Amino acid sequence: MFTTGRIIFTLILVAGFILLMVFAYRKDAKNQKGYGKDSLKVLAVIVVVVLLYLFFTRLLK
């Protein structure tokens, strides 16, 4: 299914993408201080909504 070459290529591609995203985020974070200060609250609300959805869908089965 997956050859060794494909796995290595995928790992290098994902690692490079993550590295570029980290550098871009750090550069952008210096310029955009006001944005994203409430992002943890939004993330927490999204996680709670997803967990409630999963809970109720499994409860009603």
N, C-alpha and C positions, 0 to 999 in steps of 0.2 A: 504494500500500500504506500508507505512513505519510505523512500530510500534515505540513506545516510546523508547524501548530498542535499536533498530537499530539507531535511531537518536542520542541517547546519546553516543553509541559506536562510531559512525562516528565523532561526535564532539570531543570526547576525542582523537581519532586517529589523526584527522587533527591538533588539538592543539599540541599534542605530536610531530608530524612530523615537524610542523613549529618551535617549540622550539628547536628541535635537529638541524634543518637547520640553525637557527640563531647562535647557539653555534658553529657549525662547520664553518660557514662563518667567525665569529669573530676570531677563532683560525687560520684559513687559511689566513685571511687578514693580520695578523701580519707577516706571513712568505712570502707572495707574494705581496710586495708593488708595483712593477712595472706593474703588470698585471691589466688590468681593468681600467686604468686611462682614457681611451677614451670610456668606455662602455656607458656613457650617450649619447655621440654622436651617437653611433651605435643604441642605443635604440630609439633616436629621429628620425633617418633615417628610421628605421623599422616602427615606428608609422606613419610617413608621407607617406610612401609607401602604408601601409594598408588603410589609410584614402583616399588617391588618388584613390586607387583601388575601394573602396566602393563608392566614389563620381562618378567615371566614369561608374561603372556598373549600378548605379541607374539613371544616366543621360541618358544612352543609352537604357533604358527600354521602 
